[in-house]
Amino acid sequence: MREHADDFQKKRGVKIITIFPASVTLLSQFEEAYGPYPFPLYADPDKEAFRGFGHQSMNRVKLLGKAILGSLTGKVKDMLPKEEEKRKVVKASMQKSDVFIQGGAWLFDADSRLRWQHVDDSPEHHASIEELKQAADKYVR
């Protein structure tokens, strides 16, 4: 999303925020290792937003199986980054936050009404940038 931020924020007038199922401390470490970001990052350690919008945690065995299969087939690359700072953050995330909860995307209009959402049912099932652009053009403008 970082690479497409201008297209959404400037061209479409969409304000982007991201919500992580992690503590403020862990999110700060993530932002320091992976940042900067052209939009704010928020911590939701209790996953209130995720649960409120219907996001579910994936079965642990299923998710770990997907990760192993993805590593073996080459579909998942660099699960543990080579850079030490990033590797530390990823390991801490795996130990301290809910890496099993599935993400998604929500679009609200200017009156703060939810207009569109995509709830991921697996790690590879994110809304595409094209889907997000189409939804923003249809519901947010």
Secondary structure as UniProt FT lines:
FT   HELIX           2..4
FT   HELIX           5..6
FT   HELIX           7..11
FT   STRAND          18..20
FT   HELIX           24..34
FT   STRAND          41..43
FT   TURN            45..46
FT   HELIX           48..52
FT   TURN            53..54
FT   HELIX           60..73
FT   HELIX           84..96
FT   TURN            99..100
FT   STRAND          104..108
FT   TURN            110..111
FT   STRAND          114..119
FT   TURN            123..124
FT   HELIX           129..139
//
